[in-house]
Every structure is written in C-alpha cells, then in structure tokens.
Amino acid sequence: MNPATPEATPYLTLKLARELYGKAPEKLAPAERTRVTQVARRQQEIEQRILATLEATSVLLLPASVDRAFAEIRQRFADDTEYLADLARAGLTPDSLRAALERDLKVEAVLEQVAHRAPAVSDTDIEIFFLQHRARFVKPETRTLRHILVTINDTLSGNERTAAQAKIEQIRARLAREPGRFAEQALKHSECPTAVNGGLLGEVPRGKLYPELDAAAFELPAGGLSAVVESELGFHVLLCERIEPQRDVTLAETSERIRERLETERRQAFQKAWVKQLFEAA
C-alpha cells in the first residue's frame, strides 16, 4: 500500500460493507473485504482533501443535525447491550461513531455548497433536451381495469379447482347480464385485496399484469367483460372501463421533471469536477 494512502476508518468500512454487500464487515468474503478496503481507503482520501479546503472552513454544522443522525442509528437497536456490542464488533464506540457522523455530514454539506455553483438550468436547456429525446416522451396505451379473483386451494372447502371454477363462471354469467354490478360483485366475491375498492386495478399499461391477464385485458374494448382467465393466483374476470390510447407527452407536462433531472446531473458533474481538481492541484 502507498504509505501516503490513509487507513480507512472503522465507520467507513462498516458503511461501505453495508452499502456494497448488505453485510457487516466481519461477514464479508475475502474478495468482498478487499474491495471494501480499497473503496474505503479511496473514500477516506477524498474526504480528507474535501475537509482541507477553504469551503470546508465555512461550513458550520448544527449540533442538532448530528444528534438526529446519531439518534437514528441508536433507534435501530432494541437496547444498549445490543447497540454497544454491534459498535464494538465494528471497532467503534459511541464517541467515535458520533465523530464519524459529524465528519460525514460536513463532507455532505461541503459538496452541497459546491453543487450550488453549477450553472442554472434554463428553459432553453429544457426544450433542447425535450427535442433531442422526443422518443422518450410518449405515454403508452393504458386501460382502467377492474377484476374479480377466486383462488384455487384444494385443501380449502369451496375453493377446490372445480368449485372455484364454477363460482367464477356464475359470477361471470351474472355480469354478462348486468355489467354495472361489477364493483358490487367484486366486493362480495373477490379474494383480492382490491375487492374493498370494487376490484379496481387502476390505470394499467401493458406488461404490468400476469401474462394471461395482460393478454386478455388488452384485447377488450372499453366496457368489455373478459372470459374467465386463469393465472397462477386463480380464476379472474376482468372489466375494461376505459382505454387511454398512446399519446405524445407535451413539453408543459414534463418540463419540471426534465429540469429536476438536468439540475441533478449538473450538480453531480460539478461536484465530481471539483473533487478531481483537488487531486490535480495536490
């Protein structure tokens, strides 16, 4: 290891082990531990350079913000014994954890300060992005659907395959005569949580339902009632209440989302360029 490279702190090792692998450091495989160590050392070096800048000297953290971060971690544990034991396994104490959190928050505050220097996103920038990526701004065809589900369970009386199929066929026959009763029949008979809302699935695009339901739903006309459809959940009847055809999204509809995206990208790019400059100037 380069002697100039700082050793990673226990807090950084713990944080990155959880972020990268969802594990405590002591449970990492050898290859995972090597990667965490490398990333942690690099992160430590970046943080040291950030905290040595003029920008860092102007950042003043409120003690309350550190208190909140500290309390949030403490609340994850049932009691002090579990909390202190977990810290000890990571090579931390309450005091060193608090110091690490304060350092973390200060680095974040410096980077946030730097991000504010990024060029503002103008209406022209938004329009150019919209025109350059026009194909992205299409709202797909959707259908407002309701369904009734009768599950199949051969160990439950009344839900054996034959009984379940007979029940859904009877429901479907009633609805064929009186489709306006769909919400009522869903509330009475459907075994899906949507029953409480009359079987409403909402406005659904292609590909969001089970394949069998998706195929049946997107063959229905507005107001159409499906045949009985079987999925891995059981037997269904679908009602298509309304069809919204595919359409182009307007600039007015999406301009704020584009602005947020461009602002995020510019802020991140400005932060990266600023950090890179810290190393080039060293």
TAWOVEN-V858055 format. One line per field, one symbol per residue. psi: psi as a letter, one per 20 degrees, with the letter a starting at -180 (. if undefined). burial: I if it has 24 or more other C-alpha atoms within 12 Angstrom, else O. A space follows every 10 residues. Layout:
# TAWOVEN-V858055
psi=???
burial=???
This chain:
# TAWOVEN-V858055
psi=qpiipqqqqh ggggghhhgh ikqqhijqrg hggggggghg gghggggghg ijrhhhhipo pphhhhgggg hgghiiqhrh ggghgggghi krrhghgghg gggghggghg hggghiiqqq prhggggggg hhkhhhmppr pqpoqqqppo qpoiippijq ggggggghhg ghgghhhmhi jghghghhhq kqhihikkjp iaoprqjirq gggggggjiq rpiqprrppp aihbqqpqpo hqpoqqqppr ghhjhhhggg ghgggggghg gghgghhhhh i.
burial=OOOOOOOIII IIIIIIIOOO OOOIIOOOOO OIIOOIIIII IIIIIIIIII IOIOIIOOIO OOOOOIOOOI OOOOOOOOOO OOOOOIIOOI OIOIOOIIOI IIIIIIIOII IIIIIOOOOO IOOOOIOOII OOOOOOOOOO OIIIIIIIII IIOOOOOOOO OOOIIOIIIO IIOOIOOOIO IIIIIIIOII IIOOIOOIII IOOIIIOOIO OIIIOIIIOI OOIIIIIIII OOOIIIIIII IOIOOOOOOO IOOOIOOIIO OIIOOOIOOI IOOIIOOOOO OO
